[in-house]
C-alpha cells in the first residue's frame, strides 16, 4: 500500500475491484447523510471508482471535482505533481459507501472529521512528501500543529476501528464481498431494518391509501375506528370513520371478529366512495357485512356516516374464520375474501362451505359496485367463472379457501410491468400447515380436502374431480401457526427488494419472504431477520418489533409496511406500524421524492412521536418474541418479536436479542415439585419475570402455548401475590436457554395449587422453543380497582 510518488497512473481506490459475494460478518455501509449508499443514476466523472455504488450523485461528484481544481491552483506545482493522487483519493472518500465510518459520522451528534480516517502505513508514507497538503484539505488547526510529528500526526488521523481505515477497507473482504446487496446471515436470514410510523393503535388490522395524490394513509382498528394520517405522519384527532357501536368484537385476546377490512374505490377522488368489511351480531346470531360509505362533501378527512349502504351480508355460523380482506383489482371490480365459517375442519354440509359453490363462505368473491347509484347495489362481472352455473353463486371467483388473511395485488415491476395484477393471499391452516396462494379466476385452492401440500380430508382429497391448485409455498406449524399475507415490494426507495414477496406469521412473529425464479417459476424462501450488530444503526431506524403481525400495507408510493401489536386485544393500544427498510442500498437521492397534494384539515393534528428504540445487540440476529395468533387456524394467541402480533393466539415478549441475563427473583435451596420462581432482567421490580418450574430435581421453563391469565394466577398466588396483572409470552423476560423446557400447553382453571395440577402436555413433552418462554406480571394491588 505504498503511496504514489506522482500524479500519473490511477489512484489506489480505482485499482481495487469490489467483489460481490456472501458476507460472513456484518458490515455497515453508510453515507454522510446517515443513510445507505446507492447506485448513481449515471457514471461519475471525477470519483469514477464509485460509479457502481457509493454515496455521491453526479452533483456531489462535480462539487468534489471543483474542490480538486481549486486545490491544484493553491498548491505549488512540484508538490502537486507528487500529491495529486493522494488528494484525489482523500476527496473521493466522501463518495465511499463507508463514508460515515471514514469520517466518524455514524452518529449525527458527533463532530464530523475534515479528513477521512487513514491507515497508519498509508499515512506514514503520505506524510513523507505530502503532509503540507493537509493545510489545504482541512481547516483543523490542531492537525496543522502536529504536522512535524509524524507519529502524533498519523495517530490523530487514525480510526479506532482499523477495519474501516483508508485504504485498507478497499481490500477488506468482509466489508466488500456483499456490498450493495441485502445481507443474509449464516443461516440465510435476510437482514432488514424498520422505521416506526405510528403507535398507540388498538389491533391495527389495515392501512390503506386513497390514490388521490395526498399520500395520506388510513389505519383501521379492530374496534371500528379508522384514523387519517397526513404524509408527515401526523394524525387527525377526529376519526375518519367511527362505526365502533355497530362492530361486533370483544376485549378477548385473539377474537377474530371486528372491523376487518377497508378499500377505497379506484375512482374515489371523484366519487368519494369507500367500502368496509365488519362483523355484526344480535344475540347469538352473527354475520359479516360489506358496506359502502362516502367521504363527506365538507371534509375530505371524514366519512359521511349517514351515507352507509349495505352491499352484502353473509351469515357466520361461528365466531372465527371471518375473512376480512377487500381489494379493488385493475379490472375495477371489488374482491371480497371470506372465511369458511369457523370451527375446525369446515364441518358444514357434506363437503364443507369452502367446496360448496352455492355458499359464499370459504371463497374469493368478485362483484361490480360501479355505477350503483340506481338499480342493484352490485352486479356480477360477466366473466365471473361460474356465471350460468345453477349450482353456484355467481359472485364466486375462486373457492376452496379456509380463511385467507391478507391478500394483495402485485403492482408489477416498475420498469417492465412484469407480474402486474397477480393476486397473492395467505391462507391460514388447520393443524399442520400455513400456505401462500396465487389466486386465479375459477380455481379451487383445495380446502378442506387439502391443507398446504398434504391431504386433510383423505376421502375428499382422493376425488379426481377436485382439480385443486397447490400453494406456491407452505410451511409447518413449527415455523408459525397463523400466516399473515403480505405484498410484493414494488416501491422506489429500496431497489434490492423489488420482486420480493414479504409476509409474516401472527403466532410466531416470523417475517418471511419469497422470490420467484423467472426461468423455472419456482419460489425461493428466505426468512427475514432484524439487522444484527450495527446493521440498523442509522438515525430513526430500529431493529425490533412487536410479534403479533396483524397485517401488511403499501403506501401510495408503493413502500412497504406492516402492523403488529404486543397485546392482541381489540382494546389494547399496543399496536405499532413499521416501515420496512433495506439498510444495504437505497435509490439515488431525489429519485423517489413525493409531492403530496395539499389537504384542508379541519381537525386538530397530533404530531407523531416515535417510541420504539434501536436495541444494541451483539452480532446475533434479534428475533421477535412470540406473538398471539389471530384465530384463523383454530387456536390461541401470543406476543412480540423483537416484537410481532395478531388477534388470536399468543401475546409475546417485548424484544428479542441483546437482553441482559436475568436473575431468579426467589431462591429456595430445597424446592419441592411444582415450585416456581421468576427470573427477570436486572433493573425490573419483583413480581414480574420468566416463569421457571421445579420438577423432578431440576428447574425448567414453561412454553407459552395456551398460556393465559388463569395460569398466571396460579403462579402469582403460589408466590404470594394477590393478583395476576397479565400473562407474558414470547420470552418477554428473556430466554432460559440453559434450562430444559418442562411444561407446554398448560391449561389452568386458576384455583390449582401449582402448574403441575393444571392440564399440560406432560413433563418434558413440548413442541416449542425458548423464544416462547412464558412469564407473568404479578401485583399485590388490584390493577383494575
N, C-alpha and C positions, 0 to 999 in steps of 0.2 A: 504494500500500500504506500509506496514511496510517492511523495508529491511530485508534480511535474515541474520541470525547470523552465519551461517555455509555454507560451500560449498555443503553440502548434499542437495538433492532434486533438482527439476527442476528450472531453472531460471525463473523469473517472466514472461518474454516475451513468454516462451514456454508454459505457462499455460493459455494464452489468445487466445480464438478462434476468428478468423476473419470471421464474418458472411457476406455473400454477398447478399445484397438486394438493394432496391432503395435508392438513396441518396437524401435527402431533401435539403442539402446545398452543394455548390460547394467545393470539395476538390482538392488538387493539388499534387498528388504523384510525386516525382522527385528524381532521384539519384544524386550522387556526380559528375557524368559526365554530369549533366544538361539535362538528357534525362529521358523518362518514365521508370518505373520499368518493370520487365519481369518475366516469369516463368523459373526458372533454368532448363537446359536440363536434370539434374539428381538431386536427393536429396542432400542437403548439409549435411556434416557430423558434422561440428562444430556449425554453426548457423542454426541448424535444423529447428528452428521456422520460418525461411524464405525460406524453401524449396518449398512452394507452390507459393510464389510470393514475389518479393523483388528486391534488387539491386546487388546481388552477384552471380556470376558464380562460379563453383567449384574451379577455380583457386584463386579467391579472398577469398573464404571461407578457403582454405588451408593456404593462407597467414595470415589470422586472427588467425587461429589455431596455427601457428608458433609463432606469436606475444604473444599469450596467454601462450605458453610454455616458451618463453623467460622471460615473466613477472614472471611466477611462480618461475623461477630459481633465480630471483633477490630479491624477497620478502621473508622476514622471514616466516618460516613455520607457526607459530601461527597466524600471520596476514593473511597469505594466506588462512588458514582454515576458517577464518571469512569473507574473502573478495573475494574469487574466484568467487562466484556467481555474485557479483557486476561487477567484471572485465569482465566476460562473457557477461553480459547484455550490458555494455558500448561499448565493442569492436564490438559486433554484430549489433549495431545501424548503422554501415556503410552499412549493408545489408537491413535495413528497407526501405520499399517503400517510406517513407518520410524522407530519409536520408538528402536530401538537406535542408529541413526545420530544422532538428535537428542540422545541422552543419552550419546554416546560409549561405548556398551555393546556394540559388536560383539565385543569380546574380553572374556571373563569375568574376565581377570586385571587389567583396568584399572579404576580407580575410576569409579563412576557419577556423572554430573553430577546436581546437585539441581534444575537448571533446564534446559529444552531449549535447544539452540543456536539463537541468534536471528540473523536477517539484520541487517546494520548499519542500514539505513534504518528498519526496524521498531523496532529497539532505541533508536535515537536519538529517534524520535518518542515511544516509550513513556516514555523517561527524563524527558521534559519535565514530565509530570504524574503519573506513577505509579511513580517509582523507589522510593518508600517501601514499595511493595507487596512488594518482594523480601525485606524483612526478615521478612515473614510467610510467604513462599513457600519460602525457603531458609534452612538453618542455617549456610550458608557465610559465616563471618566475614570471609574475605578479600574476598568480594564486597561485603559491607557496607562495608568500609574504602574501597572505590572509588566509593561512592555519589555523591560530589560531583564526580567527574571523569568527565564524560560519555564522552570518547574511550576512557579506560582501562576504564571500566565496560563499554562495549559491545564492546571488544576482548576482554575477559575472557569475555563471553557468546557470542562468535562461534565458528564452526566452521571448521576448516581446509578442509573440503570445502564450499564455499559452495552447491553444488547441493542440499545436504540441509538448509540452514538454514531455520528457520520465519520467515515463511510462504512463502518462495519455492518450497519443494518442492511446495506445493499446486498450483502452476501450471506446474511443470516437466514438459513433455510426455514427455521420456524416462523420467521416473520414474512417470508416471501412465497412459500410454496402454495399457499391457497389465497393469496392476496386478491381481493375483489370478488370472492365467491362466498356464498353462505357457508359458514364454518360448521362442520359436523364434529362431534366429539368422538372418542374411541369406539363408542357403540353405534355411531351413525346418527346420533340425535342432532338435528339442526338447531343451531343456537340463534335465537332471535331475542328481541327486547320489546318492551312495552312502554306506552305513554298513557298516563291516566287522563281521561277525557271528561268523565262525570262521576259523581259518587253520591252516596246517601239515598240510593234508589231501593224500592221495595220489589224484589224479584223482577228486574227489568227483562221483559220477555221479547221485546222487539225494538229495533231502531230503524227508522226509515227516513227518506227524504222526499220532497215533493216535486223534484225535477223542474224547478222553476227558476234556477239561477241564483237563488238566495243563499244556497249552501247551509240552510238551516237543517237541523235533524230533529226528529220527533221520537221520543222514547216512551214506550208504553210500559206501565207497571201492571202486574197481575191483578191488583185490586180494582183496576178500571180507570186509572188516570193516565193521560198522555201529556207529556211536557214538551214544550217547544224550546229549543236551544238555538242561539244565533251562531254564526260562523266563528265568532270569537270565544265560543263555549259558555257564554253567559246564558243563564236560564231565565225565562219569564216566570214571574212569581205566580201568575194566574195560569191554571192548567189549560192546555189547548183543548182537551176533551175530558169530561168527568162523567162517567156513567157507573161510578162505583156502587150506587144504590141498586142498580139493575143487575150487576155482575154477581154471579154465584161463585164464591170462593170461601176460604177459611184461613185462620192463622196456622193450621197444622202444617208442619214441615212436610213437603212432598205432595201437597194437594195439587192435583193437575188441573183442576177447574179454575176458571177465571177469565180475565181478558187475555186472549191468546194470540191475536194477530191483527195487523193493520196494513193497508196498502192504499196509496194514493192512485187515483185514476191517471193513466198516462197523459190525459188532457186536462189534468186538474188545474193548471194555471188559468184555463179558460172556463171549465165547467164547475170548478171548485169542489169536486166530488172525492170522497174517500170511503173506504169500506173497512169494517171491523168484524172480528170473529170473537164471540164471547159465550160463556156458559150462563144459563139462566135456570131457574127452578122454582117450583112451588111444591111444598111438602116433599114427598118422595119422588116427585116427577121432575126429571131434569132433561134439558135439551140444549143443543148448541144453536146459536143464532148468528146469521151473517146479515149485517145491516149496512145501509148506505147513509152517509151524512154529507152535509155541505159545509164548507168553510163560510163563516159569517161574511156578509157583504160589507159590514162596518169594521171588521177587524180580521186581518189575514192571519193572525196568531190565535184565533179562537174558532171553535166549531159552533155552528148554529144548532144547539141541542134540540130544538124543535123540528129540525129537518129530517130526523131519523125515519127511514123507510125500511121495514124488514124485508129483505130479499129472499131469505131461505131459512127454514128451521128444520132441524133433524133431531129426533128423539134419541136420547142417550140411555141405554139400559143399565149402565153402571157409571160410577163416578170417575173412572180413569180411562185412559186411551182416548182423549178428546181431540187429537189432532191439533190444528190451530193455525196453519200457515195459509196466508193469502198472497198471491202474486199475480201481477199482470205480465203476460208474455209479449213478445214483439208483435204477435198477431192481434193485440188489443183485447184479448179475452181474459177473463178472471179465472184463475186456477185456485181451487179450494182443496185442501188436504185434510181428510177426515180420518179419525182412528177407527178401530174395528168394533168399538162399542164397549170395550173394557172386559174385566175379569181375565182369567188365564185361558189361553188356548182357543180363543174365539169360539165359545160354545154355542153360538146362536144358530139354530137351524141345522140342516143336515151337513152342510159343508162350511158353516160359519158365514159371517157377514162379508168378509173380505172376498170370498169366492162367489158370492151371490150378486149377480149383475143387477138384480132388481132392488138391491139395497144401496143406500147412499153411504153407508159406513164402510170403512176399510178401503177407501177409494181416493183417486185423484179425480176431481170434478172439473169441468170446464164449461163456463157459461158466458153469455154475451150480455153485458149490462150497459152497452152503448145505446144512446137514443131511447132510453126507457122512461122518458118523462110522461109519455102516454102509452097506453096499452100494457102489455105484461111487464113485470118488473125485471125479468130477464128472458132471453131467448136461447135457443140451442144452436150453437155453431153448426152449420150444415155438414162440416167434415168430421164432427164427433164420431168416434168409431162404431158406436152401437145405435146410431140413428136408424130407425126402421126395424130394429130387433124387438119384437113384442115382449121378450123375456127380460129385457134390460131397461134400465133408466137411461134416457138419452143424455143426461148430464155427465155420465161416466166417461172419463178419458183414459184411465188406467185402473187396474184392480189388483187384488192380492197384496194389499199393504196392511201392516199391523198398526203402526202408529208413527207415521212419518213426522219427525220433529225437526223442523227447519230444512227448508229447501231453497234453492236459488237458481236463477238463470245465469249462464255464463255470458258476460258482455262480449267475449271474443278478444282475440289478440289485438292490441291497439294498432299494430301496423298492418296485419294481414286480414284481420277479422276471423281467423280460424277459431273454431269452437263456439262461435256466437249462437246463442239460443239453446245450448244443451241444458237440460234440467237435472240438477243434482239433488238428491234427497238422502238424509239419514233416516233409516227406519229402525226403530227401537225393537230389540229382540225379546224373546221369552225367557228361556232358561240358560241358553248357551252362547248365542252369537248376536252381535250387532252388525249392521250392514249399511253400505252406501250404494245407492242405486242411481243409474242414469235412466230417467223416466222418459218413455216414448209413447206415442199415441197407440192406444189399443192393446198394450202389452200387459201381461199378467206377472206380478212380482212374487208369486208363489205362496204367500202366507194363506192358510195355516198348513198347507202341505209341506212347506219348507221353511226353515229358519237358517238364514245365511246360505251356505252351500250344502247343508245337510237336511235330511228329511226330518220333519217334526211329526206330522200325521202320516205314518208309513203307508197306510192304505190309500190315502188321497195322493200321496207323493208318487205312487206306482201307477196312477191313472195316466194313460198315454195321451189323453185329451187335454191335460193340464197346460202344456206348452208354455211353461213359465220361463222368465228371464232371470238369469243368475245375477247377483250383485257384482259390481266392479271391485268390491273389497268387503271382506267380513273379518271380524276379529272376535276372539273368545272372551268370556267374561273375566278371565284373569287379567285382562287389559282394561276392562271397563264394562259397565253394565247398562249404560243408557246413552246412546250416541246422540250428539247434537250436530246436525248437518251444518256445513259452512259455505264457503264461497271459493271460486277460482279467482285468485288475485289477478286483477287487470288494471291496477292503479298505475300512476305515473311515477310516484316517488321512489319506488324500490324495484328497479328493473330485474334483479335476480329472482324475484318472487313471481314474475309473470308466468302464468300457466300452472301455478302450484295450487291445488285444492287443499284448503286448510279447514279442519273441522276438529271436534273435540268430544269429550265424554263427560256427561254431567256427574256421574258417580265417582269416577276415578280422578277427575280433574286433568286427564291427559289431553294434551294438544297433539294433533296428528296431521299428516299431510300425505297427499298422493300426487304423483306426477306421471302423466301419460307418456309412453314411448310412441311417438307418431308412427314409427315404422311397424311396430307389432300390435299397437292398440292396448298393450298391457300397462298396468298401473303399478308404479313403484312406491312402496310405503316408506316413509321416514317419520319418526317421532320428532316432535318439536320440544326443545328444552329452553329454559331461560339461560341466557348467556352466562358462562362461568367466568370466574375471576373478574377481570376488568372489562370484559366484552361489552357490557351495558353501561359502563361508566361515562356516559355522556350527560350533560345537563338536561334535566327534565325526563330522563328515562329511568325505568325501574326494571327489576328482574324477578318479580314475584307477582302472584295474583291469587284471588280467592278461587277455591277449587270447584265450586259448582258452576260449571259452564252452561249457561242457560240458552244463549243464542249468539249468532254472528250477524254482522251487518256490513254494508257498504255505504260510504257517504256519496255525495253527488259526484265527486271527482273519482270515485272508484277505489278509494283507500279502504283498508280492511280493519274491522273492529270485532271485539267480542264482549259479551256481558256475562259477568259471573257474580256470585254472592258468597258470603261467609256463612249465612244462615238462610236456608232455602224455605223461608216462610213469606207468605204474601204480605205480612205486616212488619217484617224486619227490614229496616232501612240500611242494609249492609251491602247492597249491590253497587258494583263499580263497572264502568265502561272503559275498556282498554283499546288503544290503537296498536296495531301490530307494526313493529319497526324492524328493518333489516340493518344491523349495525355494520355490515361489511361493505355496503355500497349504496349510494343514493343517486338520484338523477342529477344532471348538471344544474347549477344554480340558475334560477329563472325559468327553467323548462316547465315546472309544474305550478306556476303561480295561478291563483284563482282570483277572480274579481267579483265578489258577491254583489248581487243586486241589492240595493238598499231596501230595508223593510221598515215600515212605520210601526213603532212599538207603542202600545197604549198601557201596558202593564209595567210594573217596576221590574228592573233587571237585577238578578242575583249573580254577582261575579263568581266565576269558577275559581275555587281554591283547591289545589291538589292536596291530598292527604297521604298518599302512599309514598314510601321511601325506597331508594335503592338500598339493597342489603349487601354489604360487603361480605363476600364468601371466598373460600379457597377455590382452587381450580375445579373442584367438583361442581356438577351442574345442580342448581337448586331445583327441587321438584315441588309440585303442588302438594299440599296436604290433602287429605281426602275430601270428596265432595258429596253432597246429598244428591240423590238422584231423583229425577222427575217422574214419578211413577209412570213411566211409559212401559218399561218392562214391568212385571208385577213385582214390586219390591219396595225398599225403603231408602231414605236419603243420606247425604254426607256433607263434608266441608272443604276448605280451600287448598290450592297447590301453592306453589309459592303463594297460591290461593285460587282455586276454582269453585262453581256452584250450580245446582239445578233444583227445580221444585220437588223432587221426591225421594231421594234416598239418603243421603248422608251429609251431615254437616261436617266440615273438616277442620284441620288445624290451620293456623293463620298463615305461616310462611314456611317454606322449605329451605333447607340449606343454611349453613352458617350459624346454626343455633348453638348457644353455649351448652356445655354439658350440664345436665340437670343434677339436682341432688335430692335424695329422699327427704320428704317433709316429716316423716316419722321414722323412728328406728326402734325395732323390737328385737332384742337379742335372741329370744326363743319364740318366734311366731308359731301360731297354730295353723292348721289347714284352713284356708279361706280368709286368712288375714290379708289386709290391703294396706298399701302405703301410696302416697302421692309423691311423684318426682317432678320437680319443676326447675326451669332455668333460674339462674341466680338473679335476684332482684325482685322476683314475684312474691306476693304475700302468701301466707299459708292458706289452705283451703282450696287450692287450685293446683292442678298438675296432671301428669300422666298416671293412669291407674296401673299399679303393679300388684299382682295377687300371689300369695304363697300357697303352693300346692305340692305335696309330696317331697318336702325338703328343699324346694327351690323357689326362687322368685321368677315371675314371668309377666309378660304383658297381656293385654286384652285387645282383641280386634274390634273395630268399631262397626262391623256388620250388625245391624239390628240394635245397636247401642242407642239408648234413648234416656229420657229423664227418669223413667222408673228405675232403670239400672243405676243411674246416677244417685237416686235417692237411697238405694241400698248401700252404696259406697259411702255417701256423706253421713248417713245415720250411723254406720259402723265406725266412722272416725270421730263421732261425737258432735257433728254439725246438725242443726235442726232443719236446714233447708238445702235442697239442691237447686242452684240457680240455673244450671244448664249442663247438658252432656256435650263434651267436646270430642271432636273427631279429627281424622286426617292428621294425626300426630301433631296437634296444635301445641303440645307442650314438649315436643321433641320425640325422637325415635329411640326406643330401647333396644338398639341393635345388638348389644352384648347379651341379651336375655332371650330365652325361648318365648314363643307365643303360646300361652297355655289355654286361653279361652277364646271362643269365637261364637257368633250367633247367640249372644247372651240375651235372653228374654226374661224380664222380671215383672212381678206384679207390684213391687215396691215395698212389700211387707217382709221380704226374706231377711234372714239374719246376715247372710253373706252371699257372694255371687255364686258359690257352689250350689246353693239351694235353688238358684234360678235355672230355667231351662237353658241348655247350651249344647254345643256340638260334641262335647266330650273333652276331657282334659288332654291337651296336646294336639287335638284334631282341629285343623283350621284350613281356610282357603284364602289367605291374605298375607300381606307383608307388613313390615314395621311402619311403612308410610301410613298405615291405617290404625296405629296405636290409639286406643281410646283414652279419654281424660274426663275430668269433672271440674266444675266450679261450685264450691260449697259455701254456705254462709250461716252464721248464727242468727242473722236477721232475715225476716221475710222480705224478699226482693220486691214483692208486689203489694206490700202494705202501704 
